[in-house]
Amino acid sequence: FRDQAELVQRCTDFEEKYSQSQTELNQVSAALDDANALSSSLHAQLDSEKVTYETVLRLIMLLDSE
């Protein structure tokens, strides 16, 4: 009977650890999603600034050539 109680306790411990691991995994996934969203946003911003920079350079070259 003691062995059965020990087995039940082990199963309970395992379920708690599994549940905790799932929670941690969800938190890591959410953090990764946030990081990916930030990365995409920064890439878009950099692309936009690059276009602006290249446009300004072209304008300067046009004005210099006159």
C-alpha positions in Angstrom: 0.0 0.0 0.0 2.9 2.3 0.7 4.3 1.7 -2.7 1.0 2.7 -4.3 0.9 5.9 -2.3 4.5 6.6 -3.4 3.6 5.9 -7.0 0.6 8.3 -6.8 2.9 11.0 -5.3 5.5 10.5 -8.1 2.8 10.9 -10.7 1.5 14.0 -9.0 5.0 15.5 -8.9 5.5 14.6 -12.6 2.2 16.3 -13.5 3.2 19.4 -11.7 6.7 19.5 -13.3 5.1 18.9 -16.7 2.6 21.7 -16.2 5.3 24.0 -15.0 7.5 23.1 -18.1 4.5 23.8 -20.4 4.0 27.3 -18.7 7.7 28.1 -19.1 7.7 26.9 -22.7 4.7 29.2 -23.4 6.6 32.1 -21.9 9.6 31.4 -24.0 7.5 31.1 -27.1 5.8 34.5 -26.3 9.2 36.1 -25.7 10.4 34.7 -29.1 7.3 36.0 -30.8 7.9 39.5 -29.3 11.6 39.4 -30.4 10.6 38.4 -34.0 8.0 41.2 -34.1 10.6 43.7 -32.9 13.1 42.4 -35.4 10.7 42.7 -38.3 9.8 46.2 -37.1 13.4 47.2 -37.0 14.2 45.8 -40.4 11.3 47.7 -41.9 12.5 50.9 -40.2 16.1 50.3 -41.5 14.7 49.7 -45.0 12.8 52.9 -44.9 15.8 54.9 -43.7 18.0 53.3 -46.4 15.5 54.5 -49.1 15.5 58.0 -47.6 19.3 58.0 -47.4 19.7 56.8 -51.0 17.1 59.4 -52.2 19.0 62.2 -50.4 22.3 61.0 -51.9 20.8 61.1 -55.4 19.4 64.6 -54.9 22.8 65.8 -53.7 24.5 64.3 -56.7 21.9 65.9 -59.0 22.4 69.3 -57.4 26.2 68.9 -57.5 26.2 68.1 -61.2 24.4 71.4 -62.1 
